């Protein structure tokens, strides 16, 4: 068992090393694309935590991703040059001026009825804090209501699906505040001290790569704790866990909130590397696509779901840009998903897990034979 654990961590280490050396082999354009794929890998981790370990099939993960993205995007929008050139001593988003009524004051506090909500976002770090707090708060409220009512299975999926669609409609309808369908574009760069994170520089890539590595290792350590083991017991048999005295809704809500925090963090990183936030983040298709990533990689494996998300997006980008497959790339990805579900129900991680177990078993057999030969009691019996 110890040997298998060492092999698992060796695989994690190999993945982290591969992520860290990417800037040595790709140019700045592809470095930016790989950074986006790593963000998707973080979303795969979030889905694996909620679906694979907690047994909660969340079809609204885009809600948390979009919440995190919009919170930081609001701060970066106010930091952009277009917001600083609207005839005011304080920044005002250009789209608010376009949508303002004639004669409205060019002030962030009162250019429209709800523009004052943007005032705290003049601080970039307020946007960062809200990018983490808001997804966790939403998940906490949803989890407390849903899991205390003992709602489970497909009903949780329907509730989360309905919520992400509802929030998307609200964001689109709030045109004066959110810029509606157009989303938040023309953003400033994220700054830490004197360093500006241009989306195409190596430092920005490493911001995403290090974040992913920390989240990956942290999530793995979390599911290996006593709380993670209890959560898996809850996933397998809630009634038995309740009978043993565990607070099932508390465990479910906690891990649901952790998954939301990871998704919100991923949303902020995506804004940094892509320079926009859009209602498409909260499209139903995007949330379902996250589930596909986790299923292909292996929903019961933190690293598997992460690699699955990265791999599917690399394949999607490659196939969609290949002449002759531009119109059929979605069908190809769908075919890959169907084949994995039919022939690899545990995903690619399940296949890798079987391979690791095979290696560990082969190593343990010679050791067992050696122990049996050198055991004095066995020689005495002979």
C-alpha positions as CSV (number, residue, x, y, z in Angstrom):
1,X,0.0,0.0,0.0
2,X,2.9,2.3,0.9
3,X,4.5,1.6,-2.5
4,X,1.3,2.5,-4.3
5,X,1.0,5.8,-2.4
6,X,4.5,6.7,-3.4
7,X,3.8,5.9,-7.0
8,X,0.7,8.1,-6.8
9,X,2.6,11.1,-5.4
10,X,5.4,10.5,-8.0
11,X,2.8,10.9,-10.7
12,X,1.6,14.1,-9.1
13,X,5.2,15.4,-8.9
14,X,5.7,14.4,-12.6
15,X,2.6,16.4,-13.6
16,X,3.7,19.5,-11.6
17,X,7.2,19.3,-13.2
18,X,5.7,19.0,-16.7
19,X,3.5,22.1,-16.0
20,X,6.5,24.1,-14.7
21,X,8.8,23.4,-17.7
22,X,6.2,24.3,-20.3
23,X,7.7,27.9,-20.8
24,X,10.9,26.2,-22.0
25,X,9.2,24.5,-25.0
26,X,6.4,26.8,-26.1
27,X,6.2,30.4,-27.3
28,X,4.2,33.3,-25.7
29,X,1.1,32.7,-27.8
30,X,0.8,29.0,-26.8
31,X,1.9,29.8,-23.3
32,X,-1.3,31.9,-22.9
33,X,-3.4,29.1,-24.3
34,X,-1.8,26.5,-22.0
35,X,-2.5,28.8,-19.1
36,X,-6.2,28.8,-20.0
37,X,-6.1,25.0,-20.2
38,X,-4.6,24.9,-16.7
39,X,-7.5,27.0,-15.5
40,X,-9.8,24.4,-17.0
41,X,-7.8,21.8,-15.1
42,X,-8.6,23.6,-11.9
43,X,-12.3,23.4,-12.8
44,X,-11.9,19.7,-13.3
45,X,-10.6,19.4,-9.7
46,X,-13.6,21.3,-8.5
47,X,-16.0,19.0,-10.2
48,X,-14.1,15.9,-9.0
49,X,-14.4,17.1,-5.4
50,X,-18.2,17.7,-5.6
51,X,-19.2,14.9,-7.9
52,X,-16.5,12.2,-7.5
53,X,-15.9,12.5,-3.7
54,X,-19.1,14.1,-2.4
55,X,-21.5,12.4,-4.8
56,X,-23.1,15.8,-5.7
57,X,-23.5,16.2,-9.5
58,X,-23.4,20.0,-9.8
59,X,-24.7,21.1,-13.2
60,X,-24.2,24.8,-12.2
61,X,-20.5,25.0,-11.6
62,X,-20.4,27.8,-14.0
63,X,-22.2,29.9,-11.5
64,X,-19.2,29.9,-9.1
65,X,-16.7,30.3,-12.0
66,X,-18.7,33.2,-13.4
67,X,-19.1,34.8,-9.9
68,X,-15.3,34.8,-9.3
69,X,-14.6,36.0,-12.8
70,X,-17.0,39.0,-12.6
71,X,-15.8,40.1,-9.2
72,X,-12.2,40.5,-10.3
73,X,-13.2,41.8,-13.8
74,X,-15.1,44.7,-12.2
75,X,-11.9,45.8,-10.5
76,X,-9.8,45.4,-13.6
77,X,-12.4,47.2,-15.6
78,X,-12.1,50.3,-13.4
79,X,-8.3,50.0,-13.7
80,X,-8.4,50.2,-17.5
81,X,-7.6,53.3,-19.5
82,X,-11.1,53.5,-21.0
83,X,-12.6,53.8,-17.5
84,X,-10.1,56.6,-16.6
85,X,-10.9,58.8,-19.6
86,X,-14.6,59.5,-19.1
87,X,-14.4,63.0,-17.9
88,X,-14.5,62.2,-14.2
89,X,-11.8,62.3,-11.5
90,X,-12.7,58.7,-10.7
91,X,-12.9,55.8,-13.1
92,X,-16.2,55.1,-14.8
93,X,-16.8,52.1,-17.0
94,X,-17.3,53.2,-20.6
95,X,-20.5,51.1,-21.1
96,X,-22.2,52.9,-18.2
97,X,-21.7,56.2,-20.1
98,X,-23.1,54.6,-23.3
99,X,-26.2,53.4,-21.4
100,X,-26.7,56.4,-19.2
101,X,-29.8,58.6,-19.5
102,X,-29.3,62.1,-21.0
103,X,-28.1,64.6,-18.3
104,X,-26.9,61.9,-15.9
105,X,-23.8,62.9,-13.8
106,X,-20.6,61.2,-15.0
107,X,-19.9,59.9,-11.5
108,X,-19.6,56.2,-10.5
109,X,-21.7,56.8,-7.5
110,X,-24.8,57.9,-9.4
111,X,-24.5,57.5,-13.2
112,X,-27.3,55.0,-12.9
113,X,-29.4,53.6,-10.1
114,X,-27.1,50.8,-9.1
115,X,-23.7,52.0,-10.2
116,X,-22.7,52.7,-6.5
117,X,-22.2,48.9,-6.2
118,X,-19.0,49.3,-8.2
119,X,-17.5,51.8,-5.7
120,X,-15.6,49.3,-3.5
121,X,-14.2,47.6,-6.7
122,X,-11.9,50.6,-7.2
123,X,-9.6,48.5,-5.0
124,X,-8.2,45.5,-6.9
125,X,-7.9,43.5,-3.7
126,X,-11.5,44.0,-2.9
127,X,-12.4,42.3,-6.2
128,X,-10.0,39.4,-5.3
129,X,-11.6,39.0,-1.9
130,X,-15.1,39.1,-3.3
131,X,-14.0,36.6,-6.0
132,X,-13.5,34.1,-3.3
133,X,-16.1,35.1,-0.8
134,X,-19.1,35.3,-3.1
135,X,-18.9,31.8,-4.6
136,X,-18.3,30.3,-1.1
137,X,-21.3,32.3,0.3
138,X,-23.6,31.2,-2.5
139,X,-22.5,27.6,-2.2
140,X,-22.9,27.8,1.6
141,X,-26.5,29.0,1.3
142,X,-27.4,26.5,-1.4
143,X,-25.8,23.6,0.6
144,X,-27.4,24.6,3.9
145,X,-30.9,24.7,2.3
146,X,-30.6,21.7,0.0
147,X,-28.6,19.2,2.2
148,X,-30.5,20.0,5.4
149,X,-33.7,19.2,3.5
150,X,-32.0,15.9,2.5
151,X,-32.4,16.6,-1.2
152,X,-30.1,14.4,-3.2
153,X,-29.4,12.8,-6.5
154,X,-30.9,14.3,-9.7
155,X,-32.8,16.9,-7.7
156,X,-29.6,18.6,-6.7
157,X,-28.5,18.7,-10.3
158,X,-31.8,20.3,-11.4
159,X,-31.6,22.9,-8.6
160,X,-28.0,23.9,-9.5
161,X,-28.9,23.9,-13.2
162,X,-31.9,26.2,-12.6
163,X,-29.8,28.6,-10.5
164,X,-27.0,29.0,-13.0
165,X,-29.6,29.8,-15.7
166,X,-31.4,32.2,-13.4
167,X,-28.2,34.1,-12.5
168,X,-27.2,34.2,-16.2
169,X,-30.5,35.9,-17.1
170,X,-30.1,38.4,-14.3
171,X,-26.6,39.3,-15.4
172,X,-27.8,39.8,-19.0
173,X,-30.8,41.8,-18.0
174,X,-28.7,44.1,-15.8
175,X,-27.3,45.9,-18.8
176,X,-26.5,49.2,-17.1
177,X,-24.4,47.4,-14.4
178,X,-22.9,44.4,-16.2
179,X,-22.9,45.4,-19.9
180,X,-25.3,42.5,-20.5
181,X,-24.5,40.1,-23.4
182,X,-21.3,41.9,-24.1
183,X,-19.8,41.2,-20.7
184,X,-16.8,43.1,-19.3
185,X,-14.0,43.7,-21.8
186,X,-11.1,46.0,-22.3
187,X,-9.8,45.2,-18.8
188,X,-6.7,46.5,-17.1
189,X,-3.9,44.2,-16.1
190,X,-3.7,42.5,-12.7
191,X,-1.0,44.1,-10.6
192,X,1.0,42.8,-7.6
193,X,3.4,45.4,-6.3
194,X,5.2,46.8,-9.3
195,X,4.6,43.8,-11.5
196,X,1.8,43.9,-14.1
197,X,0.6,40.5,-15.3
198,X,0.5,40.8,-19.0
199,X,-1.5,37.7,-20.2
200,X,1.4,36.7,-22.5
201,X,4.4,36.9,-20.2
202,X,6.0,34.0,-18.4
203,X,5.2,35.4,-15.0
204,X,1.4,35.2,-15.7
205,X,1.8,31.6,-16.8
206,X,3.6,30.8,-13.6
207,X,0.9,32.6,-11.5
208,X,-1.6,30.1,-13.0
209,X,0.7,27.1,-12.9
210,X,1.7,27.5,-9.3
211,X,-1.9,28.2,-8.3
212,X,-3.0,25.0,-10.0
213,X,-0.2,23.0,-8.4
214,X,-1.2,24.2,-4.9
215,X,-4.9,23.6,-5.5
216,X,-4.1,20.1,-6.9
217,X,-1.9,19.1,-3.9
218,X,-4.2,20.8,-1.4
219,X,-7.3,19.0,-2.8
220,X,-5.5,15.6,-2.7
221,X,-4.4,16.1,0.9
222,X,-8.0,17.2,1.8
223,X,-9.6,14.0,0.5
224,X,-7.0,12.0,2.4
225,X,-8.0,13.5,5.7
226,X,-10.5,12.1,8.1
227,X,-13.1,14.5,6.7
228,X,-12.5,13.3,3.2
229,X,-12.8,9.7,4.2
230,X,-16.1,10.4,6.0
231,X,-17.3,12.3,2.9
232,X,-16.7,9.2,0.8
233,X,-18.6,7.1,3.3
234,X,-21.5,9.7,3.1
235,X,-21.4,9.4,-0.7
236,X,-21.6,5.6,-0.6
237,X,-24.4,5.4,2.1
238,X,-25.8,8.5,3.7
239,X,-28.2,6.6,6.0
240,X,-25.4,4.5,7.5
241,X,-23.3,7.7,8.0
242,X,-26.2,9.3,9.8
243,X,-26.6,6.2,11.9
244,X,-23.0,6.4,13.0
245,X,-23.5,10.0,14.2
246,X,-22.0,12.0,11.5
247,X,-23.5,15.4,10.5
248,X,-24.0,14.5,6.8
249,X,-25.3,18.0,5.6
250,X,-22.3,19.7,7.3
251,X,-19.7,17.5,5.4
252,X,-21.6,17.9,2.1
253,X,-21.9,21.7,2.5
254,X,-18.3,22.1,3.4
255,X,-17.0,20.2,0.4
256,X,-19.5,21.8,-1.9
257,X,-18.2,25.2,-0.7
258,X,-14.6,24.2,-1.2
259,X,-15.5,23.1,-4.8
260,X,-17.1,26.5,-5.3
261,X,-14.0,28.3,-3.9
262,X,-11.8,26.5,-6.4
263,X,-14.2,27.3,-9.3
264,X,-14.3,31.0,-8.2
265,X,-10.5,31.1,-8.0
266,X,-10.3,29.6,-11.4
267,X,-12.7,32.3,-12.7
268,X,-10.4,35.0,-11.5
269,X,-7.3,33.4,-13.1
270,X,-9.2,33.1,-16.3
271,X,-10.0,36.8,-16.3
272,X,-6.3,37.5,-15.8
273,X,-5.1,35.4,-18.8
274,X,-8.1,36.2,-21.1
275,X,-8.9,39.8,-20.2
276,X,-12.7,39.5,-20.3
277,X,-15.7,38.2,-18.3
278,X,-18.8,37.0,-20.1
279,X,-22.3,35.6,-19.3
280,X,-21.2,32.6,-21.4
281,X,-19.3,31.5,-18.3
282,X,-22.8,30.7,-16.9
283,X,-24.1,29.0,-19.9
284,X,-25.6,25.5,-19.2
285,X,-23.4,24.0,-21.9
286,X,-20.2,25.2,-20.2
287,X,-21.2,23.7,-16.9
288,X,-22.1,20.4,-18.5
289,X,-18.8,20.4,-20.4
290,X,-17.0,20.5,-17.0
291,X,-18.8,17.3,-16.1
292,X,-17.6,15.7,-19.4
293,X,-14.0,16.7,-18.5
294,X,-14.2,15.1,-15.1
295,X,-15.9,11.9,-16.6
296,X,-13.2,11.5,-19.2
297,X,-10.3,12.0,-16.8
298,X,-11.9,10.1,-13.9
299,X,-14.3,11.8,-11.6
300,X,-13.0,9.9,-8.6
301,X,-9.4,11.1,-9.1
302,X,-8.3,14.7,-8.4
303,X,-5.4,14.5,-10.9
304,X,-7.4,12.5,-13.4
305,X,-10.2,15.1,-13.6
306,X,-7.5,17.8,-13.9
307,X,-5.7,16.0,-16.8
308,X,-9.0,15.2,-18.4
309,X,-10.0,18.8,-18.6
310,X,-6.6,19.9,-20.0
311,X,-6.6,17.0,-22.5
312,X,-10.1,17.5,-23.8
313,X,-9.4,21.2,-24.4
314,X,-6.1,20.6,-26.1
315,X,-7.9,18.1,-28.4
316,X,-10.8,20.5,-29.0
317,X,-8.4,23.3,-30.0
318,X,-6.4,21.1,-32.2
319,X,-9.3,19.4,-34.0
320,X,-11.3,22.6,-34.4
321,X,-8.4,24.3,-36.1
322,X,-7.7,21.4,-38.4
323,X,-9.0,21.8,-41.9
324,X,-11.7,19.2,-42.6
325,X,-12.6,18.9,-38.9
326,X,-13.7,22.5,-38.2
327,X,-17.4,21.7,-38.4
328,X,-17.2,18.2,-36.8
329,X,-15.0,18.8,-33.8
330,X,-17.8,18.8,-31.3
331,X,-19.0,15.5,-32.6
332,X,-15.5,14.1,-32.2
333,X,-15.3,15.2,-28.6
334,X,-18.8,13.7,-28.0
335,X,-17.6,10.4,-29.5
336,X,-14.6,10.4,-27.2
337,X,-16.9,10.9,-24.2
338,X,-19.2,8.1,-25.3
339,X,-16.3,5.7,-25.8
340,X,-14.8,6.5,-22.4
341,X,-18.1,6.0,-20.6
342,X,-18.7,2.7,-22.4
343,X,-15.3,1.2,-22.1
344,X,-13.6,3.2,-19.3
345,X,-16.3,4.0,-16.8
346,X,-13.7,5.1,-14.3
347,X,-12.1,7.4,-16.9
348,X,-8.5,7.6,-17.8
349,X,-7.5,7.7,-14.1
350,X,-9.1,4.3,-13.6
351,X,-6.9,2.8,-16.4
352,X,-3.8,4.5,-14.8
353,X,-4.9,3.2,-11.3
354,X,-5.0,-0.4,-12.6
355,X,-1.6,0.0,-14.1
356,X,-0.2,1.4,-10.8
357,X,-1.7,-1.5,-8.9
358,X,-0.2,-4.0,-11.3
359,X,3.2,-2.5,-10.8
360,X,2.8,-2.4,-7.0
361,X,1.7,-6.0,-6.9
362,X,4.6,-7.1,-9.0
363,X,7.0,-5.4,-6.6
364,X,5.3,-6.8,-3.5
365,X,5.5,-10.5,-4.7
366,X,9.3,-10.8,-4.8
367,X,9.4,-9.2,-1.3
368,X,6.8,-11.7,0.0
369,X,8.7,-14.6,-1.5
370,X,12.0,-13.4,0.1
371,X,10.3,-13.0,3.5
372,X,8.9,-16.5,3.3
373,X,12.3,-18.0,2.4
374,X,14.2,-16.2,5.2
375,X,11.5,-16.8,7.8
376,X,12.9,-19.4,10.4
377,X,9.5,-20.7,11.3
378,X,8.8,-21.5,7.6
379,X,12.1,-23.4,7.4
380,X,11.3,-25.2,10.6
381,X,7.9,-26.3,9.3
382,X,9.6,-27.7,6.3
